């Protein structure tokens, strides 16, 4: 199996083997999760839970994560280690969203796992999000026109569930107000993980640093291959420069992260 392949309950490889979760990569969205997932695959963590950017055909995992949001953030039901175990069956590492929204719960559930806090300069990260949101606004307009022309069914249950999950991730992380809370949310997330994880179990990591700190932390030999996505823009999944010039005043309709439209081919 390709080491960069993620897992989902439906539409992906069968998950039946129980494996301990050894690595939790819990940095915020748009801090290099794609590259870290690929890097972990090259280091031997061949079964990595990385929720794909297109989840419309992963309905079981999607609805399970929605249940997790309901339980953890709204007190509707319960969601504990056994539930996470069912999501992560066969997986040695957990990377990216929506897992990063459950950092305290995952750290508590897997105390023996090493934690990678992937991070980047907060101003660069914020600019990256502004560019992404501007690109999505343009895509939303195009999608609305296409749907009107070909009468696309926008009520497809799978797409609705996927959109709901994306909204919950963004709303939870940005507290419903991207423009005013994004940088504070980034710093709060960073500080919370640093407080929860013992120093010897935590790597604060920028993917621009490449293989050496990651391999030293995980006790793995340094591969001869270049670090995945070694170009900085590729590492951080940046929008094209022409899309990245958004200013805060242009994004007032998207102050509430929950209204960010479902993307086509753009990663959160």
Secondary structure per residue as TSV (DSSP state, phi and psi in degrees):
chain	resnum	aa	ss	phi	psi
A	1	X	-	360.0	139.6
A	2	X	-	-62.7	130.9
A	3	X	T	-64.6	-17.9
A	4	X	T	-91.2	5.2
A	5	X	-	-83.8	130.2
A	6	X	-	-87.5	178.0
A	7	X	-	-127.5	147.8
A	8	X	-	-149.8	160.6
A	9	X	S	-68.3	-36.2
A	10	X	S	-121.4	150.2
A	11	X	S	76.5	9.2
A	12	X	S	-138.9	-171.2
A	13	X	-	-59.8	149.9
A	14	X	-	-68.3	135.2
A	15	X	-	-113.3	100.6
A	16	X	-	-127.5	-23.9
A	17	X	S	-83.0	131.5
A	18	X	-	-81.3	127.3
A	19	X	-	-137.0	142.7
A	20	X	-	-69.3	141.6
A	21	X	-	-77.9	115.0
A	22	X	-	-99.3	-25.2
A	23	X	E	-136.2	131.0
A	24	X	E	-115.4	117.3
A	25	X	E	-104.7	106.7
A	26	X	-	-122.1	21.5
A	27	X	-	-67.7	167.0
A	28	X	-	-70.2	163.2
A	29	X	T	-57.7	145.9
A	30	X	T	68.9	40.7
A	31	X	S	-128.7	28.5
A	32	X	S	96.3	21.5
A	33	X	H	-59.7	-37.8
A	34	X	H	-56.8	-48.4
A	35	X	H	-67.1	-39.4
A	36	X	H	-66.9	-39.9
A	37	X	H	-60.2	-45.0
A	38	X	H	-64.9	-39.1
A	39	X	H	-64.8	-42.6
A	40	X	H	-61.4	-37.1
A	41	X	H	-60.7	-41.8
A	42	X	H	-69.2	-22.4
A	43	X	T	-90.6	3.6
A	44	X	T	105.1	-1.1
A	45	X	-	-88.6	77.7
A	46	X	-	-77.4	-14.2
A	47	X	-	-119.2	95.9
A	48	X	E	-117.0	129.6
A	49	X	E	-84.1	108.7
A	50	X	E	-134.7	104.9
A	51	X	-	-64.6	124.4
A	52	X	-	-69.6	159.8
A	53	X	S	-70.8	-24.8
A	54	X	-	-112.6	109.1
A	55	X	-	-116.0	14.5
A	56	X	T	-64.8	-22.3
A	57	X	T	-104.4	16.4
A	58	X	-	-116.9	55.7
A	59	X	H	-64.2	-35.5
A	60	X	H	-66.9	-46.8
A	61	X	H	-64.1	-39.8
A	62	X	H	-58.9	-49.9
A	63	X	H	-68.9	-31.3
A	64	X	H	-64.8	-42.2
A	65	X	H	-66.0	-36.6
A	66	X	H	-62.2	-39.0
A	67	X	H	-61.5	-39.3
A	68	X	H	-63.5	-43.2
A	69	X	H	-61.3	-43.8
A	70	X	H	-59.6	-44.6
A	71	X	H	-71.1	-48.6
A	72	X	H	-75.9	-39.4
A	73	X	H	-103.5	-14.6
A	74	X	H	-124.9	-1.5
A	75	X	-	69.7	23.6
A	76	X	-	-98.2	95.9
A	77	X	S	85.4	-165.9
A	78	X	-	-129.4	155.3
A	79	X	-	-153.0	109.9
A	80	X	-	-127.7	-160.2
A	81	X	H	-58.6	-41.5
A	82	X	H	-61.2	-35.0
A	83	X	H	-69.7	-42.9
A	84	X	H	-63.2	-39.2
A	85	X	H	-57.4	-40.3
A	86	X	H	-66.5	-35.4
A	87	X	H	-67.8	-38.3
A	88	X	T	-101.8	16.0
A	89	X	T	-51.6	129.1
A	90	X	T	81.6	-1.7
A	91	X	-	-102.4	134.7
A	92	X	S	-94.7	-19.3
A	93	X	E	-141.1	152.2
A	94	X	E	-126.6	128.6
A	95	X	E	-134.6	137.9
A	96	X	S	75.8	-160.6
A	97	X	T	-80.9	155.3
A	98	X	T	-81.9	6.8
A	99	X	G	-59.2	-36.2
A	100	X	G	-62.5	-24.7
A	101	X	G	-71.5	-15.4
A	102	X	G	-114.0	32.7
A	103	X	H	-55.1	-50.1
A	104	X	H	-60.9	-40.1
A	105	X	H	-66.9	-40.8
A	106	X	H	-72.0	-38.3
A	107	X	H	-62.2	-39.4
A	108	X	H	-70.5	-37.6
A	109	X	H	-72.4	-31.6
A	110	X	T	-126.8	70.9
A	111	X	T	-65.6	-19.4
A	112	X	T	-88.0	-4.0
A	113	X	S	-81.3	141.8
A	114	X	E	-77.8	143.5
A	115	X	E	-114.0	125.5
A	116	X	E	-103.4	119.2
A	117	X	E	-101.3	89.2
A	118	X	E	-74.5	130.8
A	119	X	-	-143.2	177.1
A	120	X	-	-160.9	174.1
A	121	X	-	-58.2	129.5
A	122	X	H	-64.5	-34.4
A	123	X	H	-70.7	-39.0
A	124	X	H	-62.9	-42.2
A	125	X	H	-61.7	-44.2
A	126	X	H	-64.0	-44.5
A	127	X	H	-61.1	-38.6
A	128	X	H	-59.6	-44.7
A	129	X	H	-65.2	-40.0
A	130	X	H	-59.8	-43.5
A	131	X	H	-63.1	-40.6
A	132	X	H	-65.1	-43.9
A	133	X	H	-64.1	-41.1
A	134	X	H	-61.9	-42.4
A	135	X	H	-61.9	-39.0
A	136	X	H	-68.4	-35.3
A	137	X	H	-60.0	-43.0
A	138	X	H	-64.7	-40.1
A	139	X	H	-65.0	-38.3
A	140	X	H	-61.6	-41.1
A	141	X	H	-63.3	-42.4
A	142	X	H	-64.2	-41.7
A	143	X	H	-64.8	-40.9
A	144	X	H	-62.0	-39.3
A	145	X	H	-67.3	-43.9
A	146	X	H	-62.6	-41.9
A	147	X	H	-64.1	-37.1
A	148	X	H	-67.9	-35.0
A	149	X	H	-76.3	-39.9
A	150	X	H	-109.5	2.1
A	151	X	T	57.5	50.8
A	152	X	-	-65.2	138.3
A	153	X	-	-76.2	103.9
A	154	X	T	-84.5	0.5
A	155	X	T	-102.3	16.6
A	156	X	-	-55.0	122.5
A	157	X	H	-57.3	-37.2
A	158	X	H	-66.5	-43.1
A	159	X	H	-68.6	-36.7
A	160	X	H	-62.9	-43.8
A	161	X	H	-64.1	-41.9
A	162	X	H	-63.1	-42.4
A	163	X	H	-64.7	-40.6
A	164	X	H	-60.2	-41.6
A	165	X	H	-66.0	-44.9
A	166	X	H	-58.7	-43.2
A	167	X	H	-61.7	-41.6
A	168	X	H	-65.1	-40.6
A	169	X	H	-60.2	-51.1
A	170	X	H	-68.1	-42.4
A	171	X	H	-62.7	-41.9
A	172	X	H	-66.8	-46.6
A	173	X	H	-68.4	-41.2
A	174	X	H	-97.8	8.1
A	175	X	T	55.3	29.5
A	176	X	T	79.6	4.4
A	177	X	-	-147.9	85.2
A	178	X	H	-60.3	-51.5
A	179	X	H	-56.9	-42.8
A	180	X	H	-91.5	-16.9
A	181	X	H	-120.4	-8.0
A	182	X	H	-57.8	-52.2
A	183	X	H	-65.7	-38.7
A	184	X	H	-64.6	-38.2
A	185	X	H	-65.4	-40.2
A	186	X	H	-58.8	-49.3
A	187	X	H	-68.2	-38.9
A	188	X	H	-64.8	-40.3
A	189	X	H	-62.5	-45.2
A	190	X	H	-59.5	-50.2
A	191	X	H	-65.0	-38.6
A	192	X	H	-62.9	-43.7
A	193	X	H	-67.2	-40.7
A	194	X	H	-60.7	-34.4
A	195	X	H	-75.5	-30.7
A	196	X	H	-84.1	-27.3
A	197	X	S	-107.5	129.9
A	198	X	-	-57.4	145.1
A	199	X	G	-57.9	-35.0
A	200	X	G	-76.1	-8.0
A	201	X	G	-108.2	5.3
A	202	X	E	-122.9	133.4
A	203	X	E	-118.7	116.0
A	204	X	E	-86.8	118.7
A	205	X	E	-137.7	129.9
A	206	X	-	-108.9	127.8
A	207	X	G	-64.1	-16.7
A	208	X	G	-64.3	-18.6
A	209	X	G	-78.3	-10.8
A	210	X	-	72.8	-151.1
A	211	X	H	-72.7	-40.3
A	212	X	H	-56.4	-54.7
A	213	X	H	-64.8	-34.8
A	214	X	H	-65.9	-46.6
A	215	X	H	-67.8	-39.0
A	216	X	H	-62.3	-42.4
A	217	X	H	-64.5	-41.0
A	218	X	H	-90.1	-4.6
A	219	X	T	69.1	38.8
A	220	X	-	-117.9	149.0
A	221	X	-	-67.8	150.0
A	222	X	-	-77.0	122.6
A	223	X	-	-66.0	156.6
A	224	X	S	-80.7	-19.7
A	225	X	S	-70.1	151.3
A	226	X	-	-61.1	152.6
A	227	X	-	-63.1	137.3
A	228	X	T	-56.7	131.8
A	229	X	T	63.1	46.4
A	230	X	-	-65.0	-23.1
A	231	X	S	-69.1	135.7
A	232	X	H	-59.4	-43.8
A	233	X	H	-65.5	-40.7
A	234	X	H	-65.6	-39.4
A	235	X	H	-56.1	-44.9
A	236	X	T	-96.7	9.4
A	237	X	T	56.4	46.8
A	238	X	-	-73.7	149.0
A	239	X	-	-68.2	165.4
A	240	X	-	-61.9	150.3
A	241	X	G	-52.6	-36.0
A	242	X	G	-66.1	-19.2
A	243	X	G	-97.6	-7.9
A	244	X	-	-102.2	20.7
A	245	X	-	-102.0	16.2
A	246	X	-	-62.7	141.5
A	247	X	-	-112.1	157.7
A	248	X	G	-57.9	-39.5
A	249	X	G	-67.2	-21.8
A	250	X	G	-78.3	-12.6
A	251	X	G	-110.7	17.5
A	252	X	G	-56.6	-35.7
A	253	X	G	-62.2	-17.4
A	254	X	G	-110.9	26.7
A	255	X	S	-56.1	-36.6
A	256	X	S	-92.6	114.2
A	257	X	G	-58.8	-24.6
A	258	X	G	-65.2	-17.1
A	259	X	G	-94.4	3.8
A	260	X	-	-59.9	127.0
A	261	X	-	-70.8	157.1
A	262	X	-	-62.8	131.2
A	263	X	-	-86.9	161.6
A	264	X	S	-120.6	105.6
A	265	X	S	77.7	13.3
A	266	X	-	-119.9	130.1
A	267	X	-	-84.7	141.5
A	268	X	-	-93.9	360.0
